[in-house]
Amino acid sequence: MIRTASPSMATLIADAYRIFSRYTLHEPLQVCRCNVCVSDEDFNHLSRTPLPVIPSALLAEYTNSAHGSDDGVISEQMRYFLPRYFEIMAVADAPCHLGTEFTLSRLRGMAWRTLWPEEERAV
């Protein structure tokens, strides 16, 4: 059975896709490339797979390897992925092997509450 978000959550997710649509992966994906974090194959899939169809397990590879917390490239790339994170979490799937809490903890160091535009903070 395919799980779907409630109608109200689906509306919020659509808003997130619209609000964060200005972010792209125009830079090379900033992830840890050690032999534990992201394989070359996963790196290529993350860089090339259209956002709305990135599977939870592949997004988990990004979550586990997007080390760092700046308001530069890493923050912009996290914002690119956020609508997909929300979409996956809305159906009770965790895009991280360590759970939803760890996924959202990646936002902590990005000072999103003070540095991101109001519309983005509201989402």
C-alpha positions as a Markdown table, in Angstrom:
| # | Residue | x | y | z |
|---|---|---|---|---|
| 1 | Met | 0.0 | 0.0 | 0.0 |
| 2 | Ile | 1.3 | 3.4 | -0.9 |
| 3 | Arg | 1.1 | 5.9 | 1.9 |
| 4 | Thr | 0.1 | 9.5 | 1.1 |
| 5 | Ala | 0.1 | 12.7 | 3.1 |
| 6 | Ser | -3.2 | 14.1 | 4.3 |
| 7 | Pro | -4.7 | 16.8 | 2.0 |
| 8 | Ser | -3.6 | 19.6 | 4.4 |
| 9 | Met | -0.1 | 18.2 | 4.6 |
| 10 | Ala | -0.1 | 17.8 | 0.8 |
| 11 | Thr | -0.9 | 21.5 | 0.5 |
| 12 | Leu | 2.0 | 22.5 | 2.8 |
| 13 | Ile | 4.4 | 20.2 | 0.9 |
| 14 | Ala | 3.3 | 21.9 | -2.4 |
| 15 | Asp | 4.0 | 25.3 | -0.8 |
| 16 | Ala | 7.4 | 24.0 | 0.3 |
| 17 | Tyr | 8.3 | 23.0 | -3.3 |
| 18 | Arg | 7.2 | 26.4 | -4.5 |
| 19 | Ile | 9.0 | 28.4 | -1.8 |
| 20 | Phe | 12.3 | 26.5 | -2.0 |
| 21 | Ser | 12.2 | 26.1 | -5.8 |
| 22 | Arg | 14.8 | 28.8 | -6.3 |
| 23 | Tyr | 17.4 | 26.5 | -4.8 |
| 24 | Thr | 19.3 | 24.1 | -7.1 |
| 25 | Leu | 22.3 | 21.9 | -7.0 |
| 26 | His | 24.2 | 24.3 | -9.2 |
| 27 | Glu | 27.3 | 23.6 | -7.2 |
| 28 | Pro | 28.8 | 20.2 | -6.8 |
| 29 | Leu | 26.9 | 18.4 | -4.1 |
| 30 | Gln | 28.6 | 19.2 | -0.7 |
| 31 | Val | 28.9 | 15.9 | 1.1 |
| 32 | Cys | 31.5 | 13.9 | 2.9 |
| 33 | Arg | 33.1 | 11.7 | 0.3 |
| 34 | Cys | 35.0 | 9.4 | 2.7 |
| 35 | Asn | 34.6 | 5.7 | 2.3 |
| 36 | Val | 31.9 | 5.5 | 5.0 |
| 37 | Cys | 29.5 | 8.4 | 4.0 |
| 38 | Val | 28.6 | 8.6 | 0.3 |
| 39 | Ser | 29.6 | 6.2 | -2.4 |
| 40 | Asp | 30.3 | 7.5 | -5.9 |
| 41 | Glu | 27.1 | 5.8 | -7.1 |
| 42 | Asp | 24.9 | 7.5 | -4.5 |
| 43 | Phe | 26.6 | 10.8 | -5.1 |
| 44 | Asn | 25.8 | 10.5 | -8.8 |
| 45 | His | 22.2 | 9.5 | -8.1 |
| 46 | Leu | 21.6 | 12.3 | -5.6 |
| 47 | Ser | 23.0 | 14.8 | -8.1 |
| 48 | Arg | 21.0 | 13.6 | -11.1 |
| 49 | Thr | 17.7 | 12.2 | -9.7 |
| 50 | Pro | 14.7 | 14.7 | -9.9 |
| 51 | Leu | 13.9 | 16.0 | -6.5 |
| 52 | Pro | 10.3 | 14.7 | -6.3 |
| 53 | Val | 11.4 | 11.1 | -6.9 |
| 54 | Ile | 14.5 | 10.8 | -4.7 |
| 55 | Pro | 13.8 | 7.7 | -2.6 |
| 56 | Ser | 14.0 | 7.9 | 1.2 |
| 57 | Ala | 17.0 | 5.6 | 1.4 |
| 58 | Leu | 19.0 | 7.8 | -1.1 |
| 59 | Leu | 18.0 | 11.0 | 0.8 |
| 60 | Ala | 19.2 | 9.2 | 3.9 |
| 61 | Glu | 22.7 | 9.0 | 2.4 |
| 62 | Tyr | 22.6 | 12.8 | 1.9 |
| 63 | Thr | 21.4 | 13.3 | 5.5 |
| 64 | Asn | 24.2 | 11.2 | 6.9 |
| 65 | Ser | 26.9 | 12.9 | 4.9 |
| 66 | Ala | 26.0 | 16.6 | 4.7 |
| 67 | His | 28.4 | 17.5 | 7.4 |
| 68 | Gly | 28.8 | 21.1 | 8.3 |
| 69 | Ser | 26.5 | 23.9 | 9.1 |
| 70 | Asp | 27.0 | 27.1 | 7.2 |
| 71 | Asp | 24.7 | 29.5 | 5.5 |
| 72 | Gly | 26.4 | 29.0 | 2.2 |
| 73 | Val | 26.4 | 26.1 | -0.2 |
| 74 | Ile | 25.5 | 23.4 | 2.4 |
| 75 | Ser | 22.5 | 25.5 | 3.7 |
| 76 | Glu | 21.3 | 26.1 | 0.1 |
| 77 | Gln | 21.6 | 22.5 | -0.8 |
| 78 | Met | 19.7 | 21.5 | 2.3 |
| 79 | Arg | 16.9 | 23.9 | 1.4 |
| 80 | Tyr | 16.8 | 22.3 | -2.1 |
| 81 | Phe | 16.2 | 19.0 | -0.5 |
| 82 | Leu | 13.8 | 20.2 | 2.3 |
| 83 | Pro | 10.5 | 19.8 | 0.3 |
| 84 | Arg | 11.4 | 16.2 | -0.4 |
| 85 | Tyr | 12.3 | 15.7 | 3.3 |
| 86 | Phe | 8.9 | 17.0 | 4.3 |
| 87 | Glu | 7.1 | 14.8 | 1.7 |
| 88 | Ile | 8.9 | 11.7 | 2.9 |
| 89 | Met | 8.4 | 12.5 | 6.6 |
| 90 | Ala | 4.7 | 13.2 | 6.0 |
| 91 | Val | 4.1 | 9.6 | 5.3 |
| 92 | Ala | 6.0 | 8.5 | 8.4 |
| 93 | Asp | 9.2 | 7.5 | 6.6 |
| 94 | Ala | 12.5 | 8.8 | 8.0 |
| 95 | Pro | 15.0 | 10.0 | 5.4 |
| 96 | Cys | 17.8 | 9.0 | 7.7 |
| 97 | His | 18.9 | 5.7 | 9.3 |
| 98 | Leu | 18.9 | 7.5 | 12.7 |
| 99 | Gly | 15.3 | 8.8 | 12.5 |
| 100 | Thr | 13.4 | 12.0 | 11.8 |
| 101 | Glu | 14.9 | 13.8 | 14.8 |
| 102 | Phe | 18.4 | 13.4 | 13.4 |
| 103 | Thr | 17.3 | 14.5 | 10.0 |
| 104 | Leu | 15.8 | 17.8 | 11.4 |
| 105 | Ser | 18.9 | 18.3 | 13.7 |
| 106 | Arg | 20.9 | 19.1 | 10.5 |
| 107 | Leu | 19.0 | 22.4 | 10.4 |
| 108 | Arg | 20.2 | 23.4 | 13.9 |
| 109 | Gly | 23.6 | 24.7 | 12.8 |
| 110 | Met | 22.2 | 26.7 | 9.9 |
| 111 | Ala | 20.7 | 29.5 | 12.0 |
| 112 | Trp | 17.5 | 29.1 | 9.9 |
| 113 | Arg | 15.5 | 31.0 | 12.5 |
| 114 | Thr | 17.5 | 34.1 | 12.1 |
| 115 | Leu | 19.1 | 33.9 | 8.6 |
| 116 | Trp | 16.5 | 32.5 | 6.4 |
| 117 | Pro | 13.8 | 34.7 | 4.8 |
| 118 | Glu | 10.4 | 34.7 | 6.7 |
| 119 | Glu | 8.6 | 32.7 | 4.0 |
| 120 | Glu | 11.2 | 29.9 | 4.4 |
| 121 | Arg | 11.1 | 30.0 | 8.2 |
| 122 | Ala | 7.3 | 29.7 | 8.1 |
| 123 | Val | 7.5 | 26.4 | 6.2 |
